[in-house]
Amino acid sequence: MKIGFIGLGNVGGKLAGSLIRNGEDVTVFDLNAEFVTAKVAEGAKAGDSAAHVMQICDAVITCLPSPAACDAVVAEMLPHVGPGKIWMEMSTTDAEEVKRLAALVIAAGGEAVDCPVSGGCHRADTGNISIYAGCTRATFDKALPILTHMGRRILHVGEVGISSTLKVMTNYLATMNLLSVCEALTVMKAAGMDLGMTFEAISMSSGTSFVHETESQLILSGSRDVNFTMDLIQKDIGLFQAIADRNNVPLELSPLMIEMMTDGQKRYGMRAQSDRMIERLEEATGLSITAPGFPTELVDDEPEERGYEVVPKR
């Protein structure tokens, strides 16, 4: 199967790299020509445009920064969609928008998979990230061999749109964990606790989380570079709030979190790294929330293995 990959940013470039590394026939395209050149050096072919990639490939994956970008790319590809073509959307986007675009692809005779990822850029880099896939079972069976090169755990969640709804929820939780970790570490520092010991105490406790075990290390090392920016967080938590609003759920924590992230963007820039939220508390207290011995970047040390389908308990 010939695979196209459009969108070679922080996540997309790593996912495409996993396909290339595992010997798939991959054609790539991105508005940034340097990203394309880098993937060609790894073994990919260069596409001329989104339309060209859809013309020559059986399955085309998109991993783009916004719903608007996805809309533009799908509009360009749509005249070349037909029987035997699969569009696989791996961006974090609005569920209603992905359903709308998927309907256009299906009406043109193609198939669509809503398949966002979760687990961090370091796991995307090694093919160990998790993937949710929303589509028919027949389409899922066609897409699964591709997905298992990019992710370790693949969950078929049902129809198109369900994946995006779940993904937005997980990013809401991850952001909440990040903000609570920032507060916990700062309070412990103010109380005189050793932050290296505090990290271990949290890690072995009921208070631990994936965010603590990864991002707390980047906070404590001082690098604060998690490869995920505040504008992307604002998009995701805003989408989660929109889901709550549509379903008449009166949230209390979500609006406060949006307000806090907005303040972070005002201080450090719209595209500042999300872990810089710790600096709001450092500025307020005069404390340095750092400790020796922590890494400046995350590295996935799990061995790469072919992914598999996760079957939920019923």
N, C-alpha and C positions, 0 to 999 in steps of 0.2 A: 504494500500500500504506500502511495506517495503522500507524504504529510507536509502541509504548509504550516508555518508559524508566523503570525503577525503580532508584533509588540514584543520587543526584546529588552525591556527595562529591568528593574531589580529582580522581579520574580520571573517574568517571561523569558529573559535571557538564560536563566538557570534551568527552567523547565525545558526549553529548547535544547540546551546543552545535554540534558539527560537523554533525550531522544537521539541526538547525534552520537553521543558516547556509546549508546547501545546499538549502533549500526543501522538505524532507520534512515530511509531516504527522505531527507528534510530540505525543504525550500523555505527560506526566511525572508521577511521584509519588515522594515522599520523606517520611519521618517529620518532617523539618525543613521546616516550611512556608515558611521564608525562601528555601530553595533552589528550591522550586517557584515561588514568586513571581518570582524572578530569571529563571527559564527562560521563564515566561509573558511577561515583559517582552521577551524576545528573540524571541518568536513561537510558543512552544509552547502547548498546551492543558493545563489542570490536571486530573489524574485524582483521583477521590475516594478510591481505595484500590487495592491491588494487584489485587484481584478485579475492580474496575471497569475497570482498564486492560486486563486480559486479555479482558474482555467486549467491549470496543469496538475492539480493535486486532487486526491480522493477525499481527504479529510483536511480541513483548515481550522487551526486553533487560533483564537484571538486572546490576547492578554493585554488589556488596554487600561489607561488611567481613569477613564470616566465613561458614563453612559453616552455622552455626546460623541466621544471618539469612537465608541463601538457602533453607534448609529451610522456614522459616516463611513466606516469600513464596511459594514454589512450592505449599505446602499450601493457601494462600489462593486461589491462581490456579487450582488443578487442577480444581475443579468446572466451570470455564468453558473448559477446554481441549477441543478437538475438531478434526475435519478442517479444514484450512486455517489452523490456528494454529501458529505457530512460537515456541518459547522459545529465546532466545539468552543464554547465561550468559557474561558477560565478567569475572566476578570471578576472582581467583586463589584456587583452592580445591583440595580433595582430589579426586583423580581418581576414587576409588571412590565418593565421595559424589555427584559430578556424574553418574556413570554410573547410580547408583541413582535420582536424581531424573529424569534423562532417560528412564529406562525407564518411570517413572510417567506422564510426559507422552506418550510414544509409545503406551503402553497405552490412554491416554484418546483416542487418535486424532490427536494432534498430532505435531509434529516438534521435534527438539532439536538445538542447536548449542552446542558447548563452545568458546568463542572468546575466551580471555584475550588481553591486550595486553602489549607490551613496548616500552620506549623512553623512558619518562619522561613526567611530567605536561606538560612544555613541548611535547612532540610530540603528546600527546593533545589539546592545546589548538588545534592547527593542522591536524588530520587527517592527520598524517604519521607516526603511530605504526605499529608492526608488529602484526599480528594472526595468531594461529594458530587454525585452525578445524577442529574434530573433529566429523564427522557423515557421513552418506551423501553420495555425489556429487550425487544429486538435490536433497537439502536444501541443500547448499553452493551449487548454482547459483541457488537461490531467495534465499539469504541474501547472496550476493556483492554485488549492487548496494547493499545497505545497508552492508555492511562497507567498501566502497570509498569511502564518504563519511567514514568515521571513521579509516581507516588507509591508509598508502601501500602497504605490502607485505602481501599476504594469502597465507598458506600453508595449503593443505588438507592436513592431516596424517593423515587416516584417520578412525578411529572416535572416537566420544565418549569422553573420558577421556585420549586421547593428548595433546591440547592442554594440559591441566592438568598432566600429568606433565612435559612439556617446559618449561612456564612456570615451574614450581617449580625446575627445574634452572637456568634462566637467572637467577632471583633468587638462587639459591645462589652462582652465579659472580659476580654483581654485588656481593654482600655481601663475598665473598672479595676482590674487586678493591678495594672501599672500604677494607677493613682493611689491605690491603697498601700502598695509596696513603698512608694515614695514617702507617704506619711509614716508608715511603720518604721522605716529605716531612720528617718529624721528624728522621730520621738525617741528611739533607742539611743541614737547618738547624743541627744540632749540629756538623756538620763544616765549617761556615762558608760554605756555598753560598748564593748569592742565590736566593731561592725563585721569583722571576719567571723567571730563567734556567733553574732546575731544571724548572719547569713546561714550558717549551719543549723542553728536552732530552728529557724523557719523551715529550712529544707527537710528536716526530719519530723516536722510537726503536722498537725491537722490544718495549719495555716498556709501550707505550701501551695504552689501552683506552677504551671508551666511558665508563666510570665516571671515569677520569682526566680525559678531555676535557670532562666536564660537572661532576662533583661536586668535583673538585680546585679548580675556580674558586670554588665556593661556600665551600669550606674556607678558601682563601687570602683571600677578601674578608672573612671573619669572619661572614658571614650564617648559614652552616650550615643553610639552610632549603631542603631539596630536595623538600618536599611529600611525604615518605615517612617514616613514623614507626617507631620501634623495635619496637612491638608487631606491626606488619605484617611487618617483617623476621623477627621471631621465629616468626610463624605460618608463613612461607614456608620458612625454613631447617629448621624443625621438620618440615614436610611432606616436605622432601627427605630428611631423616634417616630418616623413617618408610619412605620408598621403599627406601632402602638396607637398612634392617633387614628389611623384608619379603623382600628379595631376597638376604639373607645376604652383603652387601658390607661388610667391616670398614673403615669410614672412620676416618681419623686427624684430618684438618683440620676436618671438620664438627663433631664434639663440642667442639673447642676454640673454634670460631667461636661456637657457641651459648653457651658459657661466657662468652666476651668480651662478647657482646651482653647477656647477663643482668646482667653487672657494669655495663654502660652504663646499663641501665634502673634499677638500684639507685641509681646516682649522679644521674641526670638526669630520671628519671621514665619510667613505662611507655610513654608516648606522645611521648617526646622525639624530635626530628628525628634521623634516623640519622647524619647527618654530624657530630653532636656527639661521635661516637666519637673524633674527633681530640683532644677535650679531656682524655681519659684520659692521653694522652701529653704534652699541654701541662702538666698538673698534675704528672706524674711527673718532667718535665725542667725545668720553669720557663721553657720556651721559648714564644714566641708564633709559631704557624704561620700567619702572615698575610703578605700582600704587597700593595703598592698596585696599582691598575689593573685589578682583577678585579671582575666583576659580582656584585651581591647577589642576583640572581635569573636563572634561565635563560630565554632567549627563543629559540624556534625561528625561525631566519632563512631556512629553506628556503621557497621559494614553495609555496603549497598547490596540489596537483594531485590529480586523481582517482586513487584507488588501483588496484592491479592484482594479479592472481594471480601468485605466485611458483611456478615449476615446478621441483622439485628435480632434480638430476642423478641419473640411474639407471644 
